[in-house]
Amino acid sequence: MSEVTVLVFGPLRERIGIPELRGHGATVAEVWADLATEHHLGEVPAGVRAARNLEYCEWNETVSAGDVIAFLPPVAGGSGVTTEPRVQVEISSSPIDLAAAIDVGGDEDGAVAVFIGRVRNHSDGHAVSRIEYDVYPEMAELEMRRIALALIERDGVSRVAITHRVGTLDVGDASVVIAVSGPHRAAALAACHDTIDMIKESVPIWKREHRDDGAHWVDARQHER
């Protein structure tokens, strides 16, 4: 049985009360069982995924001493920039500089497609005052970089830039900015559209809406926000 570092995020972190602890087990599932027994969590909640050493993994995967195991609730759908010149990825705790975030493309590109996600003032018929974003930063950057490179290889676009803000955001603040450049608008627009969908599916970022009926965690299984 190996001793590992266990990380929890979003609603799981809120429930347990601490972000990092020690766990034991021979497999990821056994590590969860150890955690669940100590903190009275019961069965794995619907939608929770596991990651081992910054990569999503199966529950029966074997663990080794010193591994980092993260238990990740369904996603909401420091900063780092990849050394791959066609990809720019950033997690920011400060307001996003929109002009810098969409400054992509070269002289060979005839199109730049941009998506800007903003905090709106309502959700499900309730007033929203602010949103908090929680993040597993190292893994989030790796996932966003993987998404960007996959779209470049698939669609033939030239560059993809993704900036996601975390922390507390007020109504009207930009939460995510995506910019895709390419020789032709059809490919750039398609890649920009698919980027935000893929981010919501797999990037470990969670959001909690502060509404007039209280604070609520939001996940990708709910309808489009």
C-alpha positions in Angstrom: 0.0 0.0 0.0 1.5 3.3 -1.1 1.4 6.7 0.5 0.4 9.5 -1.9 -0.5 13.1 -1.9 -4.2 13.8 -2.5 -5.5 17.0 -3.9 -9.2 18.0 -3.9 -10.9 21.0 -5.6 -14.1 22.9 -5.9 -17.0 21.4 -3.9 -14.9 18.5 -2.7 -12.4 20.9 -1.2 -15.2 22.8 0.5 -16.7 19.6 1.9 -13.4 18.3 3.3 -12.1 21.7 4.4 -8.5 21.4 3.2 -6.9 21.3 -0.3 -4.2 18.7 0.3 -3.8 15.6 2.4 -2.1 12.2 2.6 -3.8 9.1 1.3 -3.0 5.4 1.1 -3.8 2.6 -1.3 -2.6 0.3 -4.1 -4.9 1.8 -6.7 -6.7 5.1 -7.3 -10.0 3.6 -6.1 -8.3 2.4 -2.9 -7.0 5.9 -2.3 -10.5 7.3 -2.7 -11.8 4.6 -0.3 -9.2 5.7 2.3 -10.2 9.3 1.9 -13.9 8.6 1.9 -13.6 6.6 5.2 -11.6 9.3 7.0 -13.9 12.2 5.8 -17.3 10.3 5.6 -17.6 10.9 1.8 -19.3 7.6 0.9 -19.3 6.4 -2.7 -17.6 8.4 -5.5 -20.0 11.3 -6.3 -21.4 11.2 -9.9 -19.1 12.9 -12.4 -16.0 12.9 -10.2 -12.8 12.0 -12.2 -9.4 11.0 -11.0 -6.0 12.2 -12.2 -2.6 10.8 -11.4 0.5 13.0 -11.8 -1.4 15.6 -13.9 -3.1 13.2 -16.2 -6.7 11.8 -16.1 -6.6 8.1 -15.2 -8.8 5.1 -14.6 -9.9 4.2 -11.1 -8.2 0.9 -11.2 -4.8 2.4 -12.1 -2.0 1.3 -9.8 -0.4 4.1 -7.7 3.2 4.4 -6.4 4.6 6.1 -3.4 5.0 9.8 -4.0 2.3 10.0 -6.7 0.0 13.0 -6.7 -3.7 11.9 -7.0 -6.3 14.5 -7.6 -10.0 14.0 -7.3 -11.8 16.3 -9.7 -15.5 17.2 -9.6 -17.2 17.8 -12.9 -15.6 20.9 -14.4 -17.4 24.2 -15.1 -17.0 23.9 -18.1 0.5 31.8 -11.5 0.5 31.9 -15.4 2.4 29.9 -17.9 3.2 30.1 -21.6 4.1 27.1 -23.6 7.4 26.9 -25.5 5.4 25.9 -28.5 5.2 29.2 -30.5 1.8 28.4 -32.0 0.2 28.1 -28.6 -0.2 30.6 -25.8 -1.9 29.4 -22.6 -2.4 31.5 -19.4 -4.1 31.1 -16.1 -4.5 34.6 -14.6 -5.6 35.9 -11.2 -5.7 39.4 -12.6 -8.1 41.1 -15.0 -7.5 39.9 -18.6 -5.8 42.3 -20.9 -8.1 41.8 -23.9 -5.9 43.5 -26.4 -2.9 41.3 -25.5 -5.1 38.1 -25.2 -6.3 38.4 -28.8 -3.0 39.6 -30.3 -2.3 36.4 -32.4 -1.6 35.6 -36.0 1.0 36.5 -38.5 1.1 38.1 -42.0 0.1 34.7 -43.5 -3.2 34.7 -41.6 -6.3 36.2 -43.1 -8.6 35.6 -40.1 -8.6 35.9 -36.3 -11.6 34.4 -34.5 -12.2 35.5 -31.0 -14.5 34.3 -28.1 -14.8 36.3 -24.9 -16.8 34.8 -22.0 -18.1 37.3 -19.4 -19.8 37.0 -16.0 -23.5 37.8 -16.5 -25.9 39.1 -13.9 -28.4 36.2 -13.9 -28.6 32.4 -13.8 -31.6 30.1 -13.7 -33.9 33.1 -13.0 -31.7 34.3 -10.1 -29.6 37.4 -9.8 -25.8 36.8 -9.8 -23.5 39.2 -8.0 -20.1 37.5 -8.6 -18.4 34.2 -9.5 -15.5 32.4 -7.9 -13.2 30.2 -10.0 -11.2 27.4 -8.5 -8.4 25.7 -10.5 -5.9 22.9 -10.6 -3.4 25.3 -12.3 -0.7 22.9 -13.5 -3.1 20.4 -15.0 -5.4 23.1 -16.4 -2.5 24.5 -18.4 -1.5 21.1 -19.7 -5.1 20.4 -20.8 -5.5 23.8 -22.5 -2.2 23.3 -24.3 -3.3 19.8 -25.4 -6.6 21.2 -26.7 -4.9 24.0 -28.6 -2.3 21.7 -30.2 -5.0 19.1 -31.2 -7.0 21.8 -33.0 -4.0 23.2 -34.8 -3.2 19.7 -36.1 -6.8 18.9 -36.9 -8.0 22.2 -38.5 -4.9 23.7 -40.0 -5.1 26.9 -38.1 -1.9 28.8 -37.3 -2.1 29.8 -33.7 -4.4 29.4 -30.6 -4.3 31.6 -27.5 -6.3 30.7 -24.4 -6.5 33.0 -21.3 -8.6 31.9 -18.3 -9.1 34.1 -15.3 -9.5 32.5 -11.8 -10.4 33.9 -8.3 -13.4 36.2 -7.7 -14.9 37.9 -10.7 -17.6 40.6 -10.8 -20.5 40.9 -13.2 -19.1 42.0 -16.6 -15.6 40.7 -16.0 -14.0 38.6 -18.8 -13.5 35.0 -17.5 -12.1 33.4 -20.6 -10.6 34.7 -23.9 -9.9 32.5 -26.9 -8.2 33.7 -30.1 -7.5 31.5 -33.1 -5.7 32.7 -36.2 -5.5 31.0 -39.6 -5.4 31.6 -43.3 -9.2 31.2 -43.7 -12.1 32.3 -41.6 -14.0 29.0 -41.7 -11.3 27.0 -40.0 -10.6 29.8 -37.5 -14.2 30.1 -36.5 -14.7 26.3 -36.2 -11.6 25.9 -34.0 -12.6 28.8 -31.8 -16.1 27.3 -31.3 -14.6 23.9 -30.5 -12.0 25.3 -28.1 -14.5 26.6 -25.6 -16.5 23.4 -25.8 -13.4 21.3 -25.1 -12.4 23.6 -22.2 -15.7 23.1 -20.5 -15.4 19.3 -20.9 -12.0 18.6 -19.6 -10.0 21.5 -18.1 -10.0 21.3 -14.3 -11.6 24.7 -13.5 -14.7 25.0 -11.3 -17.0 27.9 -10.7 -19.3 28.9 -7.9 -22.0 31.4 -8.5 -23.0 33.8 -5.8 -26.8 34.3 -6.4 -29.7 35.8 -4.5 -30.5 32.3 -3.3 -27.0 31.5 -2.0 -23.7 30.2 -3.5 -23.9 27.3 -5.9 -21.2 25.2 -7.6 -21.8 24.8 -11.4 -20.6 21.8 -13.5 -20.7 20.8 -17.1 -23.6 18.4 -16.6 -25.9 21.4 -16.1 -27.3 23.4 -19.0 -25.2 26.0 -20.8 -24.4 29.0 -18.6 
